Amino acid sequence: MTVGGRRSGRLSVAGLIAMRPGSRTRLCHRLRSHPAGRGKRRSMGERDFIAPIDGVHQLVKAPIVLVWDRLNTHVSHAMRDLIAERARLTVCLRPAYLPDLNPVEWVRAHVRRSPANLAVVALDRNLLKRLQYRPETLDGFIAGTGLTLDTPTSP
């Protein structure tokens, strides 16, 4: 999610919802501000996306199965190299843009519904921080997608 004006630069947020059977659901995120001006990168790079994944691995101390969309940064050669360096990480790609199947899109909608949009950076930080301590809300976002952690049965 990216917000900001033409002169003020932008704020990007990379987020993921971590689920592990028997543990509480967690929201992990990384905020990155991008300065305004020509020639400056105004989006997150591969290392910005891999950092929260490494953080989740440190938190859960277990292999990770990541379900990801096909954002260009997610499928770049540089990202493939970063993923290949992490034996504990398995990536499953889903179709390009299906927000209904992405619980992080529900987080985005929740954050955007806040009436106070004046201090966007502080607002996003505070709302995301509060969501980290509301696993029942995160579980609701996941339930809203209709996705489950059930192991599929053979036909």
C-alpha positions in Angstrom: 0.0 0.0 0.0 1.4 3.4 -0.9 0.1 6.8 0.2 1.3 10.4 -0.2 1.1 13.5 -2.2 3.1 14.9 -5.1 5.3 17.1 -2.9 5.4 15.2 0.3 6.9 12.0 -1.0 5.3 8.6 -0.3 4.9 6.0 2.4 4.9 2.4 1.4 3.9 -0.5 3.7 4.8 -4.1 3.1 2.7 -6.4 5.3 2.0 -10.0 5.9 -0.2 -12.0 8.1 1.6 -15.0 9.7 -0.4 -18.0 10.7 0.7 -21.1 12.5 -1.6 -23.8 13.9 -1.8 -23.6 17.6 -0.3 -20.0 17.8 -1.9 -16.6 17.5 -2.2 -14.9 14.2 0.4 -12.1 13.7 0.7 -9.1 11.5 4.2 -8.2 10.4 4.9 -5.0 8.4 7.6 -2.7 7.2 7.1 1.0 6.6 9.3 2.9 4.2 9.1 6.6 3.3 10.2 7.7 -0.1 11.4 11.3 -0.5 9.7 13.5 -3.2 11.7 14.5 -6.2 12.7 13.3 -9.7 14.9 10.3 -10.0 14.2 8.9 -6.6 12.7 5.5 -6.1 9.1 5.8 -5.1 8.3 2.2 -4.3 9.7 -0.7 -2.2 12.4 -2.9 -3.5 13.1 -6.6 -3.1 15.0 -6.2 0.1 12.1 -4.2 1.6 9.8 -7.1 0.9 12.2 -9.9 2.1 12.9 -8.2 5.4 9.5 -8.8 7.0 9.7 -12.4 5.8 13.1 -12.9 7.5 11.6 -11.3 10.6 8.7 -13.8 10.6 11.2 -16.6 10.3 13.0 -15.3 13.4 9.7 -15.1 15.2 8.3 -18.5 14.4 11.5 -20.4 14.0 9.9 -22.7 11.4 9.8 -23.0 7.6 7.5 -20.5 5.9 5.1 -21.1 3.0 4.4 -17.7 1.5 1.4 -17.1 -0.7 2.2 -14.1 -2.9 0.7 -12.2 -5.7 2.6 -11.4 -8.9 3.6 -7.9 -8.1 6.6 -7.2 -10.4 9.0 -6.8 -7.4 7.8 -10.2 -6.0 8.7 -12.1 -9.2 11.8 -10.2 -10.3 15.1 -11.9 -10.9 16.6 -10.2 -7.8 13.7 -11.6 -5.7 14.1 -15.1 -7.1 17.8 -14.9 -6.0 16.8 -13.7 -2.5 14.3 -16.5 -2.2 16.8 -19.1 -3.5 19.1 -18.1 -0.6 16.4 -19.1 1.9 16.0 -22.8 2.1 13.3 -22.4 4.7 11.1 -20.4 2.4 8.6 -21.8 -0.1 6.7 -19.4 -2.3 3.4 -20.1 -4.0 2.3 -17.5 -6.5 -1.3 -16.8 -7.1 -2.9 -14.9 -10.0 -1.8 -11.3 -10.5 -4.4 -9.3 -8.7 -7.1 -11.0 -6.6 -7.6 -8.7 -3.6 -10.5 -10.9 -2.3 -8.0 -13.7 -1.7 -5.4 -11.5 0.0 -6.0 -10.9 3.7 -3.5 -8.0 3.7 -5.9 -6.1 1.4 -8.4 -6.3 4.3 -5.8 -4.8 6.6 -5.3 -2.0 4.0 -9.1 -1.4 3.9 -9.2 -1.3 7.7 -6.4 1.2 8.0 -7.9 3.4 5.3 -11.3 3.6 7.0 -9.9 5.6 9.9 -11.3 9.1 10.0 -8.0 10.8 10.8 -6.0 11.0 7.6 -4.0 14.1 8.4 -0.9 12.5 9.8 -0.8 9.5 7.5 2.6 8.1 8.7 1.8 8.3 12.4 -1.7 7.1 11.7 -0.6 4.0 9.7 2.1 3.2 12.3 -0.4 3.4 15.2 -3.2 1.4 13.5 -0.8 -1.3 12.3 0.7 -1.5 15.7 -2.8 -1.9 17.3 -3.7 -4.6 14.8 -0.6 -6.6 15.8 -2.3 -7.1 19.2 -5.7 -8.1 17.8 -5.3 -11.6 16.4 -9.1 -12.1 16.3 -9.4 -9.2 13.8 -6.6 -10.7 11.7 -8.3 -14.1 11.8 -11.5 -12.3 10.6 -9.5 -10.8 7.6 -8.4 -14.3 6.7 -11.9 -15.8 7.2 -13.2 -13.1 4.8 -11.1 -14.5 2.0 -12.6 -17.9 2.4 -9.1 -19.5 2.6 -8.3 -22.2 5.1 -5.2 -23.9 6.4 -6.8 -27.3 5.9 -4.7 -30.0 4.1 -6.4 -30.8 0.8 -7.6 -34.4 0.4 -6.9 -36.5 -2.6 -9.8 -36.9 -5.1 
